[in-house]
Amino acid sequence: MFIFILQGVWLYIAELAGKDLDVMVTAKFILYYMPKLIPLVVPLTVLLSSIMVFGNFAENYEFAAMKSTGISLQRAMRSLSVFIVALGIGCFFFANNVIPWGEYNFYNLRRNIAKMKPALAIAEGQFNEIGNINIKVEKKSGDRGQFLEGVVIHEKNNTRSGNYKVIISEKGELKSSPDSSILQLELENGHYYEEIINKDVRKNQRKPHVKSYFKTYVTNVDLEILNAEDLDEKNHSDRYNMLNVSQLNKVIDTLKQKEANDYRALATTMLNRSTFSSININIDLKDVDSLRTQDPDALPLAETNYLDLYSTTQQVQIMNLAINSTNSATQILNSNTKNLNTKRVFMNKHIIALQDKFVLAFACIILFFVGAPLGALIRKGGLGLPMVIAIVLFLTYHFFGIFSKNSAEKGSFSPVIGAWLSTAVMFPLSVYLTTRATNDKGVFQLGALLVPLKRFFNTKQKIQLSESETKTYNFYSKYSIEELIDIIKKQDHFDLDKKPKEIALRNLLNRKIALESLQSEGLSIPKSLIEARQLLKDYKDYSTTNFVSYCIAVVLFVLYFVFKNNKLPQLADASLSLSAVAFIFFIVFIIVNALIYTKFYSKLNLKGKQINPLILVLTLPIYPLKYIIVRSRISQDFFLSSLQNIK
């Protein structure tokens, strides 16, 4: 907690330094800042402490002693689980009441501190309101930040609202004494712009504004009211992080209703603009060539261009009106889109703030069930390895939360998912670790993970040749086809060792001799095996087409993002379209290949190797790996079937 507080003080040191604040105000600043640290501190504390405690138990063989007396890990965790659940409930009430209170007081105190010394409250790169001016500076320098560069000032007018006076200068300097109620701003080398509003429209057209150049310009701001700022004053209470659950629900309902009304108003506006009566068209519709309809060779009205009913001048006028109407509608849509997106981001922040109050409670519980079994598994206590593991896991949890919330605020996906994603990622890990620790298994057992792979590659192991068999294979390569066929027949006829037959048959198949030719030489080959070999050839051809289509689709999809980031929209759209075409080809040939695969194993009478549609879909992203493995396995299955059926 102390580290996070120091980080917060360092973050806001620019707002505290040089403001002549007493100890009480600084203490309030830290006090109001502390509640917002709880969503970071409590989950990290639960995770670290659970790893340390249970790791220390396991390291000192206390769990072994517990198990010898019949106390399981679940029973050892039971009392702590009750405490963690109570802690989670307490965190919810804290997030619902104390954190909004802290945010409310912290935000208002920061604003009041900034108003006390506005000469030091000018931030670089943004507009800052000081008295009756809004000022923006590109760079500040000097021991007190009094020297300014790239100054832009919008000066308010008490008699009328709006931005009518703008001052732009290269340099400036803030001058005022500590006890002065006047802030003096001296500008150098700049321009002064002021819009002139006259009742006479013709004068406004002739003299719309005043522009002047100056070497030195001095403006004064009365700070009497601002310097008497009450640090305990609280005027802002409507930010999303200052509200509790009931208030957030009300605000979210209101925002959703406003959003629905905005969409309804936009739809009504666009509908009204799409009617003929909305076009300010000054055309006499009766002023058409009446002889055209009397022309016996004229086309029916439905088959002709309606613009031909008007004269050339009227056609130009209609086209201009259509273009202007379209441009106006586009501008309305663009402006409303930006406005609606801004409102949607604002509403998403409220939804995320609402969900965060519940997420904190569940995060404490889930991280406990990550840390406790993990400590029991690693069997290390203290501040060494547990600290490293806890920080890595917490950073993973925290970064997932940051990225998902930022994306959810912008509308990339649901704000509810964005708020819960980090906790949802940790939930399967907690279940996995608790299960492993309960069954006295390690975090990872490579032997158990390799069993499915060994089963998958089992057929490959069956047909591997030893060093002596490889020498025999090379020796058989010198034999003719007739001699190899004779070896196969003798092995089956006299029921001898099958290895020479396997090596001879492998040699024949690798020579890519048609099975029909071997059949004509006297070998007994089932018809289904001949059909299976043709299906094997078709499968390999289609799988190669699949692989090429997949590679093209992936490369073009990557190029889409490259062109998009380099602001080449035409090339980006073309890449995306071609990628979609390649992906469609890929899907089509995947389906064809699946049918061939099924038919192939049906011919070999291997019903247990039928394709699973779910596995087919799940393995699409890793098709290149599947391409290599399945091609090898299907060839091996064909060879094993040939070994059994060719006699």
N, C-alpha and C positions, 0 to 999 in steps of 0.2 A: 504493500500500500504506500509506503514511504517513497519508494522509487517512482511510482506513478504520480504521486503528488509533486515530487521534484520535477518530473517531466512536464507536468501542467504549469508549474511556476515558470519554468524555462520557456514554455510555449508562449506565455502571456507576459513575459518580462518587459517587453516593449511597452505594454499598456500600463505597467506599474511604475517603471523607472521614471524619475524626474517629475512625479506628480505631487510630491510633498504629502504623501499619505501617512497617516498615523498607524500605529500597531493594530488598533482595533479594526480599521478598515481592511488592512492586509489579512488579518485573521478571518474576517467575514468572507473575504475573497476566497481563501483556501477552504473555509467551511462550506461555502456554497458550491465549490468546485468538486468536493469529495464525493457526493452521492453519484455523480455520473461515472465514477471509476468502478463502482460496485459490479456492473455487468462484465468488467474485465477481471477484477480482482477475485471475486468469489469463485467463478469456474476454474481459474488457474489454481487457486488455493485448494479447492476440493481435489483436483486432479493430482497436484503435487503431494499433498498430505496423504492421500490414499495410497499412492505409489510408495512413499517413504514408509508408512506404517506397516502395510502388508509386506513390503519388501524386507523390512527389518524382522518381522515375524518369521518369514520364510528363511532368511539368512541365519537366524539363530535357532532354527529347527523347532520353533514353537508350533508351527502348523503340523509338523510330524507328531509332536506330542499330543496335539488336539485330536488328530485323526486316530491315534492309537487308543484314545479314550472314547472314540465314537462320535466326535464333534466334526462335522463336515464343514467345508468352506462356506456353504450357504448359511449354516447355523452361526458361524463366526461373523458373518457379514450382517446377520439379521438385525441386531441392535443398532449398528451403524446405519443400516438402510433406513430404519425408522427415523433416525436423526437427520439423515440426508433429505428424506421426504419432507420432514418438518422444516428443514432449512430452505428447501425449494418453495414451500408455501410462504415462508417468511420473506423470501426474495421477491415473490410476486407482489406481496403487499408493500414491500419497500419500493419496488419499481412503480407501483401504482400510486403511491402517496409521497414518499420522500424524494424520489428523483425528480418528479415534476416541480415540487417545492424548491429543490436546489436549482433546477434550471431556471425557474421563474426569478428567483432572487439573484442568481449569478448573471443572467442576461441584463437585468435592469441595473445592477451594480456596475457592470462593465460600461454600459451606456452613460451612466452618471459620472463615472471616473473620466471617460473620454471628454465629456462636456466641460469638466473642470478646467482643463488646460488644452484648449483647442489648438494652440500653436504647436503642440506636440501630438495632436490627434490626426494629423494629415498622413494618410497611408499612401504609399506609392502605387501608381497604376490604377487608381479608382477614384470616383468622385466622393468628396467629403463635404458634408453640410456644416458650415460655420456661419452662424448668424444669418445674414441675408444673401450669402453667396454659396455656390457649389463649386469647389475647387478640386482640380485634378493635377497631379505633378508626376512627371516621369521618373525623377530622381531627386533624392534629398541628400544633403551633405552638411558638414559642420558639426561642432561638438554638441549642439542642441537641435540639429536638423533644421537650422534656420535658412540655409541656402537651398533654393529650389531651381530645378531645370525642367523645361517643357511644361509651362504652366498654362492651363485652360480654366477659365472662370466663366460660369453662368451666373449673372447677377439678377436677383429677383426684383420685381417692382411692386410696391405696396398698393398701387392704384389699379393694377390689372394683373391677371394671371397669365402665365405663359413665359416662354423663353425668348425675350426680345433683345437682350444685351449679352454679347459674348466678347471676352477679352482673351487674347492669345499672346503669349510672350515667350522669349527664349529663356530668360532667367528671372529670378525673383528672390526677395529676402524678407523674412518675417522680423519685424522690429516691434518690441513692446517691453516695458519694464514689468517686474514681477507683481508690483502693486497697481498696475495700470488696468483700467477697464476698457482700454482701446487697443485693438490689434491692428497694427499698421503693416500693410503689405506693399512693398516697393517693387515694381516690375520694370524690366529693362528690355528694350528692343522688341516691340510687339505691335499688334494691331488691335483696333477697337471697332467692333461692329454693333450697330443698333438699328433695329427695324423701326421705321416710322409709320405710325397709323394715323391717317387723316380721314376725316369724314368725306372729303372730296376724293372720289375714286380716281379721277384723272391725275391728281397730285400723287397718289399712291403709285400709279403706273410710271410717272416721270421720276419721282424721287422715292423709291421703295425703302431705302435704308441709308444709313450714314456709315462711312468707313474712314478711318484715320490711322496714321502711323505715329508711334511715339517712341522716344528713346528712354524716357522715364515716366512712369505712371504710378501714383500713390493712391491707394484706397484704404479706408478705415472701416473697421467692424466694431460695433458696440458690443462688448462682452459683459456688460453689467448684469444682465439677467443670467447669462450662462455661468459666470464665475460664482454666483450665489446658489449654485446647484445643490440640491439636497440629495445626499448620497443614499438616503433611505427611501427616496421617492420611487414608486413602482407604477409605471404607466402601461407596460406591455405584458399581456397575459394570454395572448391568443396563439402562441407558437405551438406546433404539434408536440414538441418535447416537454411542454409545460402542462399537458392535459392528462387526466386519468382515464380509465377505461370508459366510464359512462360519458364523459365529455367527448372523448375521441369517437365513440359510436354516434353521438349526435352530430358532430362535425362531419363525419364520413357520410352519413345519410344525407346531410344538407348538400355536401359537395356532389354526391351522386345525382341528387335531384337537379342541381344546377347544371351538371354535365348533360343530363337528359334533356333539359330545357334548351341548352345551347345547341345540341344536335337537332332538336326539333325546330328551333328558330332558323338554323342554317338550312335545313331541308325545305322549310317553307319559303325562305328567301330564294333558294335556287329554283324551286318549283315556279314561283311567281315570275322569275326572270326568264323562264323557258317558254312562257306563253307569248302568243303573237301580240297581245295588247301591251306587253311591257316594252316592246321595241318602239322607240320614238321615230316612226317611219312617216315621212311626209310625201307619200306617193298616192296619186289618184288611181285606185285599183280599177276604176272603170275605164281608164285611159289605156286601152289595149286595142290591138288590131283586130277588129271584129271580122275582117275578111278571112283571117287565118282559120277560124272555125268553120267557115263556109267553103274552104278549099277542099274539093273532093279527094285530092291526093294527100291531104294532111293526115299525120299520124293521130291516133287517139290520144286524148289528153294524158292518160296514164303512162304512155310510152314516150313522151317527149319531155324535154327539159323545161321546167316551169319558168326559168329565166328568159327563155325565148319569147315569152308572152309580153315582155317589156322591151322598151327601147334601150339602146346602149347606155344612155345616161342613167336611166333608172336601174339597169343591171349593176353598174358601178356603184351606185348609191346603196343598193341592197347588199352587195358584197362588203362594202365598207362598214355598213351597220352590223353585218354578221360578225366581221372581224373584231369590231369594237366590243360587241356584246360578249364574244368569246374571251377576249382579253380581260374584260371587266370581271367575268365569272371566274377566270383563273386567278386573278388578284384576290378576289373575295375568298376563294378556297384556300389559297396560300396563307393569307393573313389569319383566317379562322383556324387553319391547321396548326400554325404556330401557337396561337392563343389556346387552343384546346390541348395541345401537347404540354404547354406550361401548366395548365390547370390539372392535367392528368398526373404530372410529376408531383405537384403539390398534394394531390389526393393520395398518391402512392406513398408519400412520406408519412401521412397520417396512418395509413393502413399498416405500414411497417412498424411505426411507433406503437400501435396497438398490439401487434403480434409479438413485439420484443418483450413486452411485459410477461407474456406466458412462456416465451422461449427461454428466458433466464431461469425460470423454475425448473423446466425440464432439462436444461443444459446441466445444471448442478447434479441432477439424479443420474443422467446418462454418463457424464464424465466420471462420476464415482464408480460406476460399473465398468468403466474403461480402466481407471487407475488401480482399483483394488485387485482385480484378477491379474493385471499386468505386473503389479508389485510381487504377487505370489509366484508368478512365473519366472521373472528375472532374478528373484531371490537376492536383491540388493537393496539395502536401506541407506539412510544418510542423505547427504547433499551431492553426491557424485553423479553416478549414472542415472538415478531417479530424476535429478534436476534436468539433465540433458533430455531424457525421454519426455518428461512433462512439458518442457519448453517446445520441443519439436511437435508434439501432439497438439498443444494449445495454439501454436502458430498456424498449424494446418487448419484447426477449427476456426481460428480468428480470420485467416485470409479467405477461407471459403465464405464466411459471413460477410466480409467487406465486399468481395467481388459480386456475390449474389445480390446483396442489397443495392449496390450501385447499379447493377444491371436491371433490377426490378424497379428502381426509381425511374429509370428511363423508359420503362415499358417493354423491355426485352422479354420478360415473362411475368407471371403473376407475383405481386408483392407478397402474398402469403407464402408462396414457395420460396421467394428470396429470403424471407425472414427465418424460415424453418430449415433451409437447405443445410447449413453447417451442422445443426443438431441431427438432421436426418442422416448425414454422412457418418457421424459418430455412432449412431444407434446400431448398425450391423456390426461395427467393430466391438462394441460393448457386449453384444450377444455372443460373438465368436470367442472373445477372450474369456468371458465368464464360463462358457461351455468347456473350453480347453482347460481352464484352471480347475473346474469341478471334476473333470475326468483325469486329472494329474498328467496331462499331456503338455508338451512344450508349445511355445508360441507357433512354431512351424516345424513340421516333420516332413522332411524331404522324401522319406521313404513312402509315406502315404500319398504324397503328391505324384510320385513317379509310377505308382501302380497303374493308373489309367493309361499313361504313356506306354508302359511296358505291354499292356494288353493291346493297345492300338498298333504297336509295331511288332506284335507277336508273329504275324505271318512272315515278316521280313526275317526274323531270327530263324524261322524254320528252314528257309531255303538258302541261307548263307553257306558258302563253301569254305572248307578248311584249306590250309596251305597245300596239303597233298592232293585234295580234290581239285584245286585250281590247276595244279600241274597236270592232272589227268584231263581236265577240260582243254588245256592248251594242246595236249597230246592228241585228243580226239579231233581237234580242229584240222588236223592233217588228213583225217579220214574222209572218204567220199560219202555221198548221201546213202548209197546202198549199204555201205559198211555200218553206218550209224543205225540204219533201220534194222539191220541184222542183229546188232547188239540189243536193241529194244525188244525184238521178237524173242531172242534167246532168254533174256532175263525173265520175261513173262511165262515162257513155255516151261522152263526148268525151275521156276520159282526161286531164282537166285537173289543175291543182294541187289536191292533196288537202286543203289547209288550210281552204278554205271549207266543204268537206264535214265536216271534223272540227268546225269551229265550229258549223255548223248542227246536226249530230247531237248535240253537247254541249247545245245549246239545247233540242232536243226532249227529250232524256233528263232534263234538269233540270226540265222542265215536268211530269215524272212521268206521261207519257202511256203507256198500256199498249202493249206491243209488238204485241199483236194488232190494236189500232186502226191503228198505223202500217202493219201488214201489209195491212190492208183498204184503206188508201189507195194501195196499189200498190208499197210497198217490199218487197224480197225479204229475208225474215228467216228464218234456219234455226230449226227447232223446238227444237234443243238450246239456242239462245241464249235463247229464250223461257223454257224450263225453268230455265236458269241464272239469269235475273233473279228468278224466284220463289225459287230457292234463296238468292240474295243477300239478298232480303228476310227470309227465315227466319233466315239467319245473323245478320243485324243484330239481329233481335228476340231471339234466344237469347243473343247476346253481351251485350245490354243486361241481360238477366236474370242472366247470369253476373256482370257487373260489380256489380250491386246485391247479389247474394248474397255476393260476395267482400267488399264494403265492410261489410255487416252482420256477417259472420263476424269480420272483423278488429276492428271496433269493440267487439263483445261480448267478444272474447277479451281486449282491453285492459281493458275494464271488469271482467273477472274478476280481474285482478291488482289493480286499484284497490280493488274491494270486499274482496278478500282482505287487502290491507294495512291496510284500515280496519276489519278484524275484523267483516265482515258476511258470514258464511259462507253464509247462505241465498241472498242476492243473488248471491254469487260462484258458487255451484253453478248457479243459474238461468241466469246469463250464460254459463257454460261449456257448459251443455246446449243453450241456444239457438244458441250459436256453432257447436257441433258439427252441429246440424240445418242451419244455413245453409251450412256447409262441405260437407255431404253433397249439398245441392241444387246447390252450385257444381260439385262433381265430376261429378254426373249430367249437368248441362247442358254441362259441358266436353266430355264424351264425345259427347253429341248434336251439339254444335257441330263437333267434329272430323269426325264422319261427314258432316255437311252440307258442310263445307269440302272434304273429299275428293271428294264427289259434284259439287260446284260446278266444280272445276277439271277433273274428268273430262268434264263437259258442254262446257267450253271447249276440251277437247283439249289441256290443258297438263299433261302427265304429270309434268314436272319439278318441279312445285310441290306434290307430295303431302306431307302432314304427316308429320313424324318423331316417333314416340312418345317418344323420349328427350328431344328438344327440348321437346315438349309438357309433360313432367314437370318439366324444369329451369326452365321459364319460369313455372311456377305462382306463385312468390312475387312476380314482377313483372307480374302479370296486368294491372293498370291501364295500364301502359305498352304492353304487348302489345295490349290492347284498342284503344287509339288508333291504333297503327301498322297492325295487321292490317286493321281496318275501312277505313282509308284505302287500303291497298294492294289489297284485294280489289275495292273499287269502281273503282280505276284499271285493274285487270286486266280487269274487265268492260267498261269503256269502250273499251279498246284492242281487245278482241275484237269489240265491236260495230262499231267503226270498220272492221275488216277484213271483216266478214261481212254487214253491212247494205248493200244495193245498191238 
